[in-house]
Amino acid sequence: ALPIYIPGQFTKRGALSYAVARAIEGTLARGGEVSRASLFGYTRQVVAQYAHEKQTIVTEPTRSAGSLDVPVWRADAEPSNPVSAGAVISKPIRVAVKGDASALARIKPASTPFVIVSDAMQADIIWDAQEKEGIVGSDVVARNVEAKDVPGIVDRVRALGEIALISERGPQTIELRPNNELHHAKDILMFEVRDVKDKYAVIFNVNGNGLVQFLYPIPEKKDPAQVDSATWQLKVVAGEPFGADTVVAAISDEPLTTLASELRKLDDRRVAARSVELLRQYLPQTPATRVGFATVFTGP
């Protein structure tokens, strides 16, 4: 697997080695036992988030409950340097322009500062001014992108980086089915948020342009604040606007009433950065709190 950029790290890291290192440092254990199953689940979700679904972790054994439940280590103390839900990434987002870079000269940041770089290999985002595409890594995350739209993409990149950091303390398993390949118009997809029976849940989407869409719970649909099944599912059909959509799930044993209320106010607005502020402010800081996300990439 190729090394990737991880928020707060000065150099590229292997996503798997980083996830395992975080678990060893105590993030996963927090004073308890770590089984094979919990280690596998933790690393799989953390890697998927940092690698934007481009790296899949295969683990063995997969079915033997006895083997999966065996502790692989025990931790007797709290982590020495845990990631806080208040962690903020201060480094500006780097944007490279394919075409006339002067088009961004008068564009001001929305919430996240950005700088223009000449080397696309060092950029967090590439704006193809000719094709009007926003590109992160090798993926087109937004199409029909004008100069004025770039700050929204910048905010999305920063927001997902910070949500990934929040998630390290307790990743919530969420999976895109049937696979994480590029999907096309009319493809039927399913997001699955697992192990949420009787948990309080708040779920929202951040698209490639930084648009926030509130998904759950929606009062008009009489959604229960507590999920009444083991798995929450969202069926979607790929269509315009093509690009990237990231479904974020916040799960807790405690009510998330205020978080849900505040996030609903962001619905259909390009305020990805604000969604992170709300997570920091209103997520319960308990071991039972979990956050995770999964991303789908679509094209014509």
VENRA-V244955 format. One record per residue. RES is the residue in three letters. OMEGA is omega as a letter, one per 20 degrees, with the letter a starting at -180 (* if undefined). NEAR is the number of other ideal C-beta (glycine too) atoms within 8 Angstrom. Layout:
# VENRA-V244955
res->(RES RES)
omega->(OMEGA OMEGA)
near->(NEAR NEAR)
This chain:
# VENRA-V244955
res->(ALA LEU PRO ILE TYR ILE PRO GLY GLN PHE THR LYS ARG GLY ALA LEU SER TYR ALA VAL ALA ARG ALA ILE GLU GLY THR LEU ALA ARG GLY GLY GLU VAL SER ARG ALA SER LEU PHE GLY TYR THR ARG GLN VAL VAL ALA GLN TYR ALA HIS GLU LYS GLN THR ILE VAL THR GLU PRO THR ARG SER ALA GLY SER LEU ASP VAL PRO VAL TRP ARG ALA ASP ALA GLU PRO SER ASN PRO VAL SER ALA GLY ALA VAL ILE SER LYS PRO ILE ARG VAL ALA VAL LYS GLY ASP ALA SER ALA LEU ALA ARG ILE LYS PRO ALA SER THR PRO PHE VAL ILE VAL SER ASP ALA MET GLN ALA ASP ILE ILE TRP ASP ALA GLN GLU LYS GLU GLY ILE VAL GLY SER ASP VAL VAL ALA ARG ASN VAL GLU ALA LYS ASP VAL PRO GLY ILE VAL ASP ARG VAL ARG ALA LEU GLY GLU ILE ALA LEU ILE SER GLU ARG GLY PRO GLN THR ILE GLU LEU ARG PRO ASN ASN GLU LEU HIS HIS ALA LYS ASP ILE LEU MET PHE GLU VAL ARG ASP VAL LYS ASP LYS TYR ALA VAL ILE PHE ASN VAL ASN GLY ASN GLY LEU VAL GLN PHE LEU TYR PRO ILE PRO GLU LYS LYS ASP PRO ALA GLN VAL ASP SER ALA THR TRP GLN LEU LYS VAL VAL ALA GLY GLU PRO PHE GLY ALA ASP THR VAL VAL ALA ALA ILE SER ASP GLU PRO LEU THR THR LEU ALA SER GLU LEU ARG LYS LEU ASP ASP ARG ARG VAL ALA ALA ARG SER VAL GLU LEU LEU ARG GLN TYR LEU PRO GLN THR PRO ALA THR ARG VAL GLY PHE ALA THR VAL PHE THR GLY PRO)
omega->(a r a r r a r r a r r r r a a a r a r r r r a a r a a a a r a r r r r a a r r a r a a a a r a a a a r r a r a a r a r i a a a a a r a a a r r r r r a a r r a a a r a r r a a r a a r r a a r a r a a a a r r a a a a r r r a r r r r r a a a a a a r a r r r a r r a r r a r a r a r a r a a a r a a a a r r r r r r a r a a r a r r r r a a a r a r r r a r r j a a r r a a a r r r a r r r r a r a r r r r a r a r a r a a r a r r r a a a i a a a r a r r r r a a r a a r a r r a r a r a i r a a r a r a r r a a r a r a a a r r a a r r r a a r r r a a a r r r r r r r a a r r a a r a a a r r r r a r r a r a *)
near->(7 3 6 11 6 11 9 6 9 2 4 7 10 8 14 11 8 13 13 10 8 12 13 7 9 12 12 10 13 10 7 7 7 13 11 12 8 9 13 11 10 12 13 11 14 16 13 13 14 12 11 9 11 7 10 5 10 4 8 4 8 5 5 7 6 6 8 12 8 8 7 7 8 8 11 4 7 7 11 7 4 9 10 5 10 5 10 5 10 3 4 7 13 11 16 14 12 10 9 6 8 5 10 12 6 4 9 5 8 11 9 13 6 13 8 9 10 4 7 8 4 7 11 8 16 12 17 12 11 6 6 9 10 18 12 12 7 3 10 13 12 16 11 6 13 6 9 6 11 15 15 14 18 16 16 16 13 15 14 13 10 13 14 14 12 15 16 10 9 9 13 13 11 14 8 12 8 4 5 10 4 6 10 9 9 7 9 8 13 11 14 10 15 9 7 13 8 5 11 12 16 12 12 14 10 15 14 14 14 18 11 17 10 10 9 10 10 8 6 4 6 5 8 7 10 8 11 6 7 6 9 12 8 9 7 10 8 13 7 4 9 11 14 14 12 12 15 13 16 15 12 14 8 9 6 15 7 7 13 11 8 10 14 8 6 13 9 5 7 10 11 16 13 10 15 13 8 12 14 10 6 9 14 9 5 8 5 9 15 12 16 14 14 13 12 15 12 14 8 4)
